[in-house]
Amino acid sequence: MYSCPHCHKEVKNLKKHLKRMHPDQVSRESPAQGTKTKAKTLELDIKTKEKKEKVEESGYHCVDCGGALTKGQTPCPGCGATLDWRGL
């Protein structure tokens, strides 16, 4: 799920949502970039932001890939690394 940067609604397909619900917003943003490129950039930015928020919320992250973890979780869901929680 993605969060729309304009209305903050949770959507499955951000590109389609932006095109249907915010066509004026998309056309005003960065006219030098194509709509497809801009939507893809927004999707990547949102994914990165959501991933960072998950790590910050849980307080734990994988030392190999940086994926969000809950305490004691092994293997890492992001990269499959076996984690040693004995030090905590």
Phi, psi and omega in degrees: 000145179240154177255125181293130180289346182262314183246356178062022177279141177281123182226154178278319183242095184296319182301312180294319179299313180299318181295318182280315189266335184226049183298326179291326179291317182293318182289334179282334184279126171042074182299338180290331179271148176287158180299319181298315181295317181295316180296319179295319178297318178298317179299316180294318178298319181291318178300315180298316180296316180297320179296316178297320179296320179298318179295316180295321180294315185283329181084350180238143177216155181290135179287340180273310186246348180084006181293150179291139181225157168261155184302130179088355183288127175207140356285170178295130179291340182278316185234351178085007181292140175279128186250144179255113184262004185297334183284352183259000000 
